[in-house]
């Protein structure tokens, strides 16, 4: 059995090497033409130790991984299309064995961002992968108070794990940029400003707020999202205040979706 696995590994390595050496494909012009800055969001895997109330990635767990050769092929197609940035999401991309294969091809051709919400264990074990061409680490934080963020993300200790990874990455990879992402839902909207109060100490250069719904409450679709009064407060009062706060320190606030969803 060991010999069979060994032969398969050798075959996978050979296929990956062939894909990585292939010339960039010539692809037809895209209509409409791509803008100057465009991003690819690559859902790399569904594996994740957390259970956020708004996340439905576990519905993708039946999907088979692409394999190293296909990963290399897709990465080269992304380069050939001229995309400016690749953002790896999951699940937890740092748990994917395919991330190093993708980074090997993408390195030097575009900027690369990797999302994480925090992982159990020694954070230093992820630094080698991050050092292989990751330009920006995007950390997911929905509330500043530890117990509240742990509850929103469905796992005790996740906030401390995230902070430990940020500190380790800041120390070992000082040139890598850091940004924050907070998901705004009915359950988290009142805590959103506190996320920046904690994250500001990590010296990120931007903060994105992503409107989403809570997926597992057994409600009708409209019941997953913020009520109209919450939306108006969020977009018309809270966001202008937070944008001014970040602008005063040279940071960028990104709000999704735009235009206003009401």
C-alpha positions in Angstrom: 0.0 0.0 0.0 2.8 2.4 0.8 4.4 1.8 -2.7 1.0 2.6 -4.4 0.8 5.9 -2.5 4.4 6.7 -3.4 3.8 6.1 -7.1 0.7 8.3 -7.0 2.6 11.0 -5.3 5.3 10.8 -7.9 2.7 11.0 -10.7 1.0 14.0 -9.1 4.4 15.8 -8.8 5.2 15.1 -12.4 1.8 16.4 -13.6 2.2 19.5 -11.5 5.7 20.1 -12.9 4.4 19.8 -16.4 1.5 22.2 -15.7 3.8 24.7 -14.1 6.1 24.7 -17.1 3.5 25.2 -19.7 3.4 28.5 -21.6 0.7 30.9 -20.6 -2.5 30.1 -22.5 -3.7 32.6 -25.2 -7.3 33.3 -24.2 -9.9 35.2 -26.2 -10.6 38.8 -25.3 -13.1 39.1 -22.5 -16.3 41.1 -23.0 -16.7 43.6 -21.6 -13.0 44.5 -21.3 -11.5 44.0 -17.9 -10.9 47.2 -15.8 -7.4 48.2 -14.7 -7.7 46.6 -11.3 -9.6 43.3 -11.1 -9.5 40.5 -8.5 -10.2 36.8 -8.5 -11.7 35.3 -5.3 -10.6 31.7 -5.2 -12.6 29.4 -2.8 -9.8 27.0 -2.2 -11.3 24.6 0.3 -14.2 24.1 2.7 -12.2 22.9 5.7 -12.6 25.2 8.7 -12.6 24.6 12.5 -14.9 27.6 13.1 -18.7 27.6 12.7 -19.7 31.2 12.0 -23.4 31.9 12.0 -23.4 33.5 8.5 -21.1 31.0 6.7 -22.5 28.2 4.4 -19.1 26.9 3.2 -19.8 23.5 4.8 -22.3 22.9 1.9 -19.2 22.7 -0.3 -17.6 19.9 1.6 -18.7 17.3 -0.9 -16.6 19.0 -3.6 -13.4 17.2 -4.6 -10.1 19.0 -4.5 -8.7 20.0 -7.8 -5.3 18.4 -7.4 -1.9 20.1 -7.9 -1.8 19.8 -11.7 -5.2 21.4 -12.1 -4.3 24.1 -9.5 -1.3 25.0 -11.5 -3.3 25.1 -14.7 -6.0 27.4 -13.1 -3.3 29.7 -11.7 -1.7 30.1 -15.1 -5.1 30.9 -16.7 -5.6 33.6 -14.0 -2.2 35.1 -14.9 -3.0 34.9 -18.7 -6.2 36.8 -18.1 -4.3 39.7 -16.6 -6.0 39.6 -13.2 -4.3 42.0 -10.7 -4.9 40.1 -7.4 -5.9 36.7 -6.2 -7.7 36.4 -2.9 -7.8 33.0 -1.4 -10.8 32.2 0.8 -12.3 29.1 2.3 -12.9 27.5 4.6 -9.4 28.2 5.9 -7.0 28.5 3.0 -4.1 27.9 5.3 -5.4 24.4 5.9 -5.4 23.6 2.2 -2.5 21.4 0.8 -3.2 23.1 -2.6 -2.3 26.6 -1.4 1.5 26.2 -1.8 1.0 24.8 -5.4 -1.0 27.9 -6.3 1.5 30.2 -4.8 4.4 28.6 -6.7 2.8 29.5 -10.0 1.3 32.9 -9.0 4.4 34.3 -7.3 5.7 37.4 -9.0 2.9 37.7 -11.4 0.1 39.2 -9.2 -0.5 40.2 -5.7 -1.9 37.5 -3.4 -4.1 37.8 -0.4 -5.1 35.0 2.0 -8.0 35.1 4.4 -7.9 33.6 7.9 -10.1 33.6 10.9 -7.6 32.0 13.3 -6.4 28.4 13.6 -5.7 26.1 16.5 -2.1 25.3 17.3 1.3 27.1 17.0 0.8 29.9 14.5 4.4 29.7 13.4 3.6 26.6 11.4 1.8 28.7 8.8 4.6 31.3 8.3 6.4 29.2 5.7 3.4 29.2 3.4 2.7 32.9 4.0 6.4 33.6 3.0 5.9 32.0 -0.4 4.5 35.1 -2.1 1.5 36.2 0.0 1.3 39.9 -0.3 -1.5 40.5 2.2 -3.0 38.7 5.1 -6.7 39.3 5.6 -7.9 38.5 9.1 -11.6 38.0 9.9 -12.7 39.7 13.1 -16.4 40.5 13.9 -16.2 42.0 17.4 -13.4 43.4 19.6 -14.4 41.6 22.8 -12.9 38.1 22.9 -16.0 36.2 24.2 -18.3 38.0 21.8 -16.1 37.3 18.7 -15.7 33.7 19.8 -19.5 33.3 20.0 -20.1 34.9 16.6 -17.5 32.7 15.1 -18.7 29.6 16.8 -15.5 28.5 18.6 -14.0 29.3 21.9 -10.4 30.6 21.7 -10.5 31.6 18.0 -9.9 35.3 18.8 -6.7 34.6 20.7 -5.6 32.2 18.0 -6.1 34.9 15.4 -4.2 37.5 17.4 -1.3 35.1 17.9 -1.1 34.5 14.1 -1.1 38.2 13.4 1.7 38.8 16.0 3.7 35.9 14.6 3.3 37.1 11.0 4.1 40.7 11.9 7.3 39.6 13.5 8.5 37.2 10.8 7.1 38.9 7.7 7.1 42.6 8.3 6.7 43.5 4.6 3.5 41.6 4.3 0.4 43.9 4.4 -2.4 43.3 6.9 -6.1 44.1 6.5 -9.2 43.4 8.5 -12.5 42.0 7.3 -15.7 42.1 9.5 -18.9 40.5 8.5 -22.0 42.5 9.4 -25.1 40.6 10.3 -28.1 41.0 12.6 -26.1 39.2 15.3 -22.9 41.2 14.9 -23.9 44.7 13.7 -23.9 46.3 17.2 -20.4 45.1 17.8 -18.9 46.1 14.5 -17.1 49.3 15.8 -15.4 47.3 18.6 -13.7 45.1 16.0 -11.6 48.1 14.8 -10.8 49.1 18.4 -9.0 45.8 18.8 -7.6 45.4 15.3 -6.2 48.9 15.2 -3.4 47.8 17.5 -2.2 45.4 14.8 -1.6 48.3 12.5 -3.7 47.2 9.4 -3.8 49.4 6.4 -7.5 48.8 5.6 -10.8 47.5 7.0 -13.6 46.0 5.0 -17.2 45.6 6.2 -19.2 42.9 4.4 -23.0 42.8 4.7 -24.2 39.2 5.1 -27.1 37.1 6.4 -27.2 34.6 9.2 -27.7 31.3 7.4 -28.8 28.8 10.0 -31.7 30.4 11.9 -34.5 28.6 10.1 -35.9 31.9 8.9 -37.3 33.0 5.5 -34.5 34.6 3.4 -35.6 38.2 4.3 -35.1 37.2 8.0 -31.4 36.5 7.5 -30.5 40.1 6.9 -30.4 43.4 8.8 -33.8 45.1 9.2 -34.3 48.4 7.4 -33.7 50.5 10.5 -30.4 48.6 11.1 -29.4 49.1 7.5 -30.0 52.8 7.6 -28.1 53.2 10.9 -25.2 51.1 9.5 -24.9 53.0 6.2 -26.0 56.5 7.0 -24.6 56.9 10.6 -22.0 54.3 11.6 -20.1 54.0 8.3 -19.5 57.8 7.8 -18.2 58.0 11.3 -15.9 55.0 10.9 -14.7 56.2 7.5 -13.7 59.5 9.1 -11.9 57.7 11.9 -9.8 55.6 9.5 -9.1 58.4 7.1 -7.7 60.5 10.0 -4.9 57.8 10.3 -4.4 57.1 6.6 -6.4 53.8 6.6 -9.0 52.8 4.0 -12.5 51.6 4.8 -14.2 49.4 2.2 -17.9 48.8 2.4 -19.7 46.0 0.7 -22.2 46.0 -0.9 -22.4 49.4 -2.6 -24.8 51.0 -3.6 -27.0 51.0 -0.6 -29.1 47.9 -0.3 -32.4 49.7 0.6 
